[in-house]
Amino acid sequence: MATQDFLFELGTEELPPKALKTLSAALEAEALAGIKELLGKDAAALLADAKVTSYAAPRRLALLIENLVSEVPASENLVQGPPARIAYDADGNPTKALEGFARKCGAEVADLEEVNGKLSYRQSVAAKPLRDALPGVMQNALNKLPIPKRMRWGASRVEFVRPVHWLVMLFGDEVIDCEILGVKSGRKTRGHRFHYNHEIELMAASEYADKLKETGKVVADFAARREDIRTQVVAEGEKLGGVAQIDDDLLDEVTALNEWPVALTGRFEERFLDVPAQALISSMKEHQKYFHHEDKDGNLMPNFTTISNIVSKDPQQVIEGNEKVIRPRLADAAFFFETDKKKTLESRVESLKTIVFQKDLGTLHDKAERIATLAQRVAADLGNSTEQAARAAMLAKTDLMTDMVYEFTDLQGLMGYHYALHDGEDQDVALAMNEQYMPRFAGDELPETGAGIAIAIADRLDTLTGLFGINQPPTGSKDPFALRRAALGVLRIIVERNLDLDLRELISVAADSHKDLPARDGLEDKVLDFMLDRFRAWYEDEGISADVFLSVLAVRPTKPLDFDTRVKAVSHFRTLAEAEALAAANKRVSNILNKQGGAVSGAVDDSLLQDDAEKVLATELAVLSERIQPLFETGDYQAALEVLAGLRGSVDKFFDDVMVMVDDEAVRNNRLVLLSNLRNLFLGVADISVLS
């Protein structure tokens, strides 16, 4: 089938830099979905030779599909009608239902055929040019872009994320005549706003990127532009004899701000290096979009690299302009740092009473006191200093009252660390100021000090219990207090730091620390269930199937470290040859017991054992029960399950030879006790009947 190259470009005012990558990816996905829908069931084969390239720059979103089929091939659809039994009356004449179906299909009754008991019509659809449908596909793709708030411009009622100025729609070397977002299509794109502020005529879709770069001074390919910026910034660092520090999010944002990137490096006064490095970095990164550099020892250098969108005739003038802009920013940071140090963190504790944490949960001072109570319990359970935990908890939020954190909110915790050291606080207490927020994001480092671990856990549990206690849990995608992230953070700290902590007990202490919680009844179970459910995604990321997680969740261990150990043990158990048969047997046992009202407690009466199979199973259970009890006590669940795997033969033999539900009540109940004992051994680890 014939193919052509298809080019779509939408020219706009500068697009939101932090959204550019997302918009580009969404445009490609939606456009391809629309084309595949047009091509039908053979879409994969028809698009096998197609090559898709997305382009995204500050003033344009574009999509190039090379070797796109030129037509939607002919097809035949089978339209099903009424069942044959009601299609004709007793005399063999068509019923009204059949005649109505034929009219709907634009056919005669004689054209219909019976397929799988229904009268059906084979509808032939002729081949049609794909280009005629592409405007609709692209309009629909634009409508589906993730744009939180669209805008209108001029007198137009058209809405988009930014005003639209031009539209290119080419199929091969021909313009697809259409109008999208109030702009008529053509073959003219536009170059760089300053280097080549003119129209550029494209004679074919395939020349888009090269012509735009060579003539228009625009690197349209986001990935290529991003790598160019990275290479330039790294080279600037090497010129300084240091190492460029490239934050990926900043790199993406700078890439989205420039069409023709040029790296320029400036300098600031060394006196500013007396300020904590992260404060300077934050100022350069957040406000000016500058990259910083470190020397070979990891110390901040008094230099920065900015990305200009033009090749200047006098680059030094541009550099000096950037130096002039950053100087007052850094001076502010230095001023805030020196001013803040005049008051100790302890002197700011009282001012926490003026800041409301949440209207139903009190002030930050109330929260600090609750954190202190719970942090001391955590520290005591771990054998750490309760005094340090309490001290760190009361000081934890005080840096929020400083000028530096007020101006640079992302420095909370870190500035607390520096101010605590300046105040002469214990080293671990100072470190805890920063560690309280760890982990800040997925994969982030965890707190290490005893005080840091204690307040990191206590702070999150206080928020979780408080919000659940006032009936404000997360709903759907809404989670304004980031409770899901808080729960996962607690689990990570406990599991990855190998902490023997009982989550339910800590939740109870946290709940009791609140003065008044309307939903206090049953709060421990609600919060515990919510937190343990966070393990589901955790294990999915580790390649552990959901049924393994559910098998452990069924027995609800309240210690996260213990929960994790059980999951790893069950995951290993699934690899054993005996696993499938024993899982099935446990499911069968569970069904039998549930029909009788649940597990039956008691000891097996050997005198009531009749069949050899049940005698063998009873003997093995007695032996294994004593053997695996020490394994349960030490938490060696993997070894326990490996021992229990040896029951497969006797369990299979039991179900082959023994009838459980016999008429003799005493024998029947004795066999139910035997099965209960079998199931309870496995429940010492997990409910393996859940395994698929």
Helices and strands as residue ranges (DSSP letters): E 3-12, G 17-19, H 20-39, G 40-42, H 43-46, E 51-57, E 60-69, E 71-72, E 75-83, G 84-86, H 96-105, G 109-111, E 113-115, E 118-125, E 128-129, G 131-133, H 134-143, E 164-171, E 174-175, E 179-180, E 183-184, E 188-190, E 199-201, G 205-207, H 208-214, H 222-240, E 243-245, H 248-257, E 262-267, G 270-274, H 277-282, I 283-287, H 288-288, E 291-294, E 300-308, H 315-340, G 346-348, G 350-354, E 356-358, E 362-363, H 364-382, H 386-395, G 398-401, H 403-407, G 409-411, H 414-423, H 427-435, H 450-469, H 483-496, H 503-513, H 523-532, H 535-541, H 546-553, H 560-573, H 579-595, G 606-608, H 612-634, H 637-644, G 645-647, H 648-657, H 665-683, G 688-690
